[in-house]
């Protein structure tokens, strides 16, 4: 096996808590260099890595893949610079902050014969994989309503870039990227979008609330993120002609990564039974309910897919076109919130 040498750009929460533990555990990858201002912090976690202070220095190292985990407004510049240096790129979601930049980067990657992907890791959440399986098996019949929440109780606003009014900040880009990517993965591009997006806690800060409706034919997709929710209720509700699936609780992989647990362990991604969803179905006039064991979540599948693409030319699991469509719908959400009307999509 020929491991892929990685240059990790940024060593904040995302780089340290998500990408480093996944990449360092997988023998298919080797973290060769890290762009960070905190060399001591990096070397404590990644022994032997070369720590550099600029992207230019990182791109001169012996690396094949650049993984970008910096604030959102820096993604476009850093992706472009990496592609021009003939490096493959993985970037944290959201892909970019506007679709014009995204179109340019897709064209550049294609022109140079390079692979570009976005870390939409929540395609490998246990609960989302369970919903995918139920829909594939037609367990609910024709789906009429899909509702997904990413709610939190955070009355105090932290002084960090995600919560300040800068380009690409706020929950629409942060959490909306996850929920939109999941919905598009399940149902494809909607016909129209309507959204309410605004800073509910403090008008001087970034948006911290959204309610998005995606319109298909008879299907309506409802996506929520709220910052003042002490009792979040169901995370997912999916209602179809033959049944309903209701699911509480969050996928545990983020917490387990932060706790230093091994993503290659046997119990990795297994949800506690108390968080398994309930499937209620109708057969004739009889209504029955059963607990559905959650599928095994596994964020390592994202990076194993990247390895398969670079070494075996297997198609990307998260295509840049998918990530670009998320950005286009985020733009439509912003337009809808400002104009207070539904926005048709091409």
matplotlib code that plots the C-alpha trace (Angstrom):
import matplotlib.pyplot as plt

x = [0.0, 1.2, -0.1, -1.3, 0.9, -1.4, -0.9, -3.4, -4.3, -5.5, -5.4, -8.4, -11.5, -12.2, -8.6, -7.8, -11.1, -12.3, -9.6, -6.5, -8.0, -9.4, -6.3, -3.9, -5.7, -6.1, -3.0, -3.9, -2.9, 0.1, 0.0, 3.2, 2.8, 0.4, -0.2, -0.6, 0.6, 0.8, 3.7, 3.6, -0.1, 0.4, 3.5, 1.8, -0.8, 1.2, 4.7, 7.2, 4.9, 6.5, 4.7, 4.7, 3.4, 2.1, 0.2, 3.1, 5.5, 3.0, 2.5, 6.3, 6.3, 6.1, 2.3, -0.3, -3.5, -4.3, -7.0, -8.4, -10.0, -9.7, -12.6, -15.1, -14.1, -10.6, -11.7, -11.8, -8.3, -6.7, -8.4, -7.4, -3.8, -3.6, -5.1, -2.6, 0.1, -1.2, -2.5, -5.8, -8.0, -10.5, -12.1, -14.3, -18.0, -19.2, -17.4, -17.1, -19.2, -20.7, -21.4, -19.4, -16.3, -17.4, -18.0, -14.5, -12.9, -14.8, -13.5, -10.0, -9.9, -11.2, -8.7, -5.8, -7.0, -7.3, -9.8, -11.7, -14.1, -15.9, -16.1, -19.9, -19.3, -22.8, -23.8, -22.2, -24.2, -25.9, -29.4, -29.1, -27.8, -30.9, -33.2, -31.5, -32.0, -35.7, -36.3, -34.4, -36.5, -39.7, -40.6, -42.6, -44.2, -44.3, -42.8, -44.8, -42.9, -39.2, -38.2, -34.6, -33.4, -30.0, -31.0, -28.8, -29.1, -26.5, -27.9, -24.4, -22.7, -19.0, -16.5, -15.4, -15.5, -18.5, -20.8, -19.5, -20.9, -18.2, -18.5, -19.5, -20.3, -23.6, -25.6, -26.9, -23.4, -22.3, -25.2, -27.4, -24.7, -25.1, -28.9, -29.1, -26.6, -28.5, -31.8, -30.3, -28.7, -32.1, -34.4, -32.4, -32.8, -36.1, -38.3, -38.2, -37.0, -38.4, -36.4, -36.5, -32.9, -31.9, -29.8, -32.3, -30.1, -28.3, -29.0, -25.3, -24.0, -24.3, -27.5, -28.3, -31.7, -33.1, -36.2, -36.0, -38.7, -37.7, -40.6, -40.8, -44.0, -46.1, -43.0, -42.1, -38.7, -38.4, -35.0, -34.4, -31.5, -32.2, -29.9, -32.4, -33.8, -33.4, -35.4, -34.8, -37.4, -37.0, -34.0, -35.7, -39.3, -40.1, -43.8, -45.0, -48.2, -47.3, -45.6, -43.6, -40.0, -39.2, -35.7, -34.3, -30.7, -27.5, -25.0, -22.2, -19.1, -18.3, -18.3, -16.3, -13.7, -13.3, -13.0, -10.1, -11.9, -10.6, -12.7, -11.5, -12.8, -15.6, -18.1, -17.4, -20.5, -22.9, -25.8, -27.1, -30.4, -32.2, -31.6, -32.9, -35.8, -39.4, -41.0, -44.8, -46.5, -50.0, -51.1, -54.8, -56.4, -53.7, -51.1, -47.9, -44.7, -41.3, -37.8, -35.4, -31.7, -29.6, -27.1, -23.4, -22.1, -18.6, -16.9, -13.8, -15.7, -15.3, -11.5, -11.4, -13.4, -10.8, -8.1, -10.1, -10.5, -6.8, -5.4, -8.0, -9.9, -13.2, -15.7, -15.8, -18.6, -19.0, -18.6, -17.8, -21.0, -23.0, -21.3, -21.8, -25.5, -25.6, -24.1, -26.6, -29.5, -27.9, -27.8, -31.5, -32.3, -30.6, -32.5, -35.8, -35.2, -34.5, -37.4, -39.8, -40.8, -40.2, -37.3, -37.7, -34.6, -33.4]
y = [0.0, 3.5, 5.9, 9.4, 12.2, 14.9, 18.6, 19.7, 23.4, 24.7, 23.1, 24.5, 22.6, 20.9, 20.0, 18.7, 17.0, 15.6, 15.4, 14.6, 11.6, 10.1, 10.6, 9.5, 6.2, 5.2, 3.5, 4.8, 8.3, 10.0, 13.6, 15.0, 18.7, 21.0, 24.7, 26.2, 29.0, 26.6, 24.2, 22.8, 21.9, 20.1, 18.1, 17.0, 15.2, 14.4, 13.4, 14.1, 16.4, 19.4, 22.5, 25.5, 29.0, 29.6, 27.8, 28.5, 26.6, 23.7, 23.3, 22.8, 19.8, 16.2, 16.0, 14.8, 15.9, 19.2, 19.1, 22.6, 23.3, 27.1, 29.6, 29.6, 32.9, 31.5, 28.3, 29.7, 31.2, 28.2, 25.7, 27.6, 28.0, 24.3, 23.2, 25.5, 23.7, 20.4, 19.0, 17.2, 18.9, 18.1, 21.1, 21.4, 22.3, 24.6, 24.3, 28.1, 31.2, 31.8, 29.7, 31.8, 30.9, 27.3, 27.1, 28.5, 25.9, 23.0, 24.1, 24.5, 21.1, 19.5, 21.4, 20.2, 16.6, 16.9, 15.7, 18.1, 17.0, 18.5, 17.0, 16.3, 13.8, 13.6, 11.4, 8.8, 9.6, 6.5, 8.0, 9.3, 6.0, 4.4, 6.8, 6.0, 2.3, 2.7, 4.8, 2.4, -0.5, 1.6, 1.0, 4.3, 4.2, 7.5, 10.2, 13.4, 15.1, 15.0, 17.1, 17.5, 19.6, 20.8, 22.6, 23.7, 25.6, 28.4, 31.6, 33.1, 34.1, 33.2, 35.6, 33.6, 34.0, 31.6, 34.0, 37.3, 39.1, 38.1, 36.3, 32.7, 32.8, 31.8, 28.7, 28.6, 27.9, 25.9, 23.6, 24.3, 22.8, 19.4, 19.4, 20.5, 18.0, 15.2, 16.3, 16.6, 13.1, 11.6, 13.6, 15.5, 19.2, 20.8, 22.9, 25.9, 27.0, 29.3, 30.3, 32.4, 33.2, 35.8, 36.5, 35.7, 36.3, 39.5, 41.5, 42.6, 39.0, 36.3, 34.4, 31.8, 30.7, 29.2, 27.4, 26.2, 24.6, 22.7, 22.2, 19.1, 17.8, 16.6, 16.3, 19.0, 19.1, 21.1, 22.0, 23.8, 25.2, 27.1, 28.3, 28.6, 25.1, 23.4, 20.3, 19.6, 17.0, 14.6, 15.1, 13.5, 12.9, 11.2, 10.6, 8.5, 6.9, 3.6, 4.8, 7.2, 7.1, 9.4, 9.6, 11.4, 12.0, 13.0, 10.8, 10.1, 10.2, 13.9, 13.4, 10.2, 11.8, 14.7, 12.1, 10.5, 7.2, 5.0, 5.3, 1.9, 0.2, -2.4, -0.3, 2.8, 4.5, 2.3, 4.2, 3.6, 1.7, 4.5, 6.7, 4.2, 5.5, 4.3, 3.0, 3.2, 1.4, 0.8, -2.6, -2.7, -1.0, -2.2, 0.3, -1.2, 0.4, -1.1, 0.1, 0.2, -0.4, 2.3, 1.6, 1.8, 5.3, 5.7, 8.9, 7.0, 6.0, 9.5, 9.2, 5.6, 6.9, 9.6, 6.9, 4.8, 7.8, 8.7, 5.2, 3.2, 5.9, 5.1, 8.0, 10.4, 9.8, 13.6, 15.2, 18.9, 19.3, 18.1, 20.6, 23.4, 22.7, 23.1, 26.6, 27.5, 26.6, 28.5, 31.5, 30.9, 30.7, 34.1, 35.6, 34.1, 35.5, 39.0, 39.1, 37.0, 34.9, 31.4, 31.2, 28.9, 26.7, 25.6]
z = [0.0, -0.9, 1.7, 0.6, 2.1, 3.4, 4.1, 6.8, 6.5, 9.9, 13.3, 15.0, 16.1, 12.8, 12.0, 15.4, 16.3, 13.0, 10.3, 12.4, 14.3, 11.1, 9.0, 11.7, 12.4, 8.7, 7.3, 3.9, 4.9, 6.4, 7.8, 6.4, 7.1, 9.0, 8.5, 12.0, 14.2, 17.2, 16.6, 20.1, 19.9, 16.5, 17.5, 20.7, 18.5, 15.3, 16.1, 13.3, 11.3, 9.6, 10.9, 8.5, 8.8, 5.2, 2.5, 0.1, 2.4, 2.9, -0.9, -1.3, 1.0, -0.2, -0.2, -2.6, -0.9, 0.8, 3.5, 4.2, 7.6, 7.8, 8.2, 5.4, 3.7, 3.1, 1.3, -2.2, -2.2, -0.6, -2.8, -5.9, -4.7, -4.0, -7.3, -9.1, -7.2, -8.7, -5.4, -4.9, -2.3, 0.4, 2.0, 5.1, 4.4, 3.2, -0.1, -0.7, 0.2, -3.3, -6.3, -8.8, -6.9, -6.8, -10.6, -11.2, -8.9, -10.5, -13.9, -12.6, -11.1, -14.3, -16.4, -14.3, -13.9, -10.1, -7.6, -5.4, -2.6, 0.4, 3.9, 4.0, 6.8, 8.0, 5.1, 7.4, 10.5, 12.0, 11.9, 8.3, 7.0, 8.7, 6.9, 3.6, 4.2, 5.1, 2.0, -0.2, 1.1, 0.6, 4.2, 4.4, 0.9, -0.9, 1.4, 1.9, 4.7, 5.8, 8.8, 10.1, 13.0, 14.2, 17.4, 20.3, 23.5, 23.3, 24.9, 25.2, 22.0, 21.8, 20.4, 17.4, 13.6, 13.1, 15.2, 13.9, 10.8, 8.3, 4.9, 5.3, 9.0, 10.7, 11.0, 7.4, 6.1, 9.1, 10.0, 6.9, 4.7, 6.6, 6.5, 2.9, 1.7, 3.4, 1.9, -1.6, -1.2, -0.4, -2.7, -5.3, -6.2, -5.2, -7.5, -5.1, -1.7, 0.9, 4.0, 7.2, 8.2, 10.8, 13.9, 16.7, 19.7, 18.6, 15.4, 15.4, 15.1, 12.4, 11.6, 14.3, 13.2, 10.0, 8.9, 5.3, 3.2, 0.0, -2.4, -4.6, -6.1, -3.1, -0.9, 1.5, 3.3, 6.4, 7.8, 11.1, 13.2, 16.3, 19.1, 22.0, 22.3, 25.6, 24.8, 21.1, 20.4, 17.4, 15.2, 12.2, 11.3, 8.0, 7.1, 4.1, 2.9, 4.5, 7.7, 9.8, 11.2, 14.2, 15.6, 18.7, 19.6, 17.8, 16.1, 18.6, 16.4, 16.9, 20.7, 20.4, 18.2, 20.7, 23.5, 21.6, 20.9, 18.0, 14.8, 13.8, 16.9, 16.8, 18.6, 16.6, 15.2, 17.1, 18.7, 22.1, 22.0, 23.8, 20.7, 18.1, 16.0, 16.0, 12.7, 12.7, 9.8, 8.6, 7.3, 6.4, 9.4, 11.8, 13.1, 14.5, 16.0, 16.3, 17.3, 14.4, 15.3, 13.8, 11.1, 12.1, 11.5, 10.1, 9.1, 8.0, 4.9, 3.6, 3.6, 2.5, -0.5, -1.1, -1.1, -3.6, -5.9, -5.8, -6.0, -7.9, -9.8, -8.0, -8.4, -5.5, -2.9, -2.4, -5.8, -6.0, -8.1, -5.0, -2.8, -5.3, -5.4, -1.6, -2.0, -4.7, -2.4, 0.4, -1.9, -2.7, 1.0, 1.6, -1.3, 0.0, 3.5, 2.2, -0.2, 1.9, -1.0, -2.5, -4.9, -8.0, -8.7, -12.1]

ax = plt.figure().add_subplot(projection="3d")
ax.plot(x, y, z, "-o")
ax.set_aspect("equal")
plt.show()
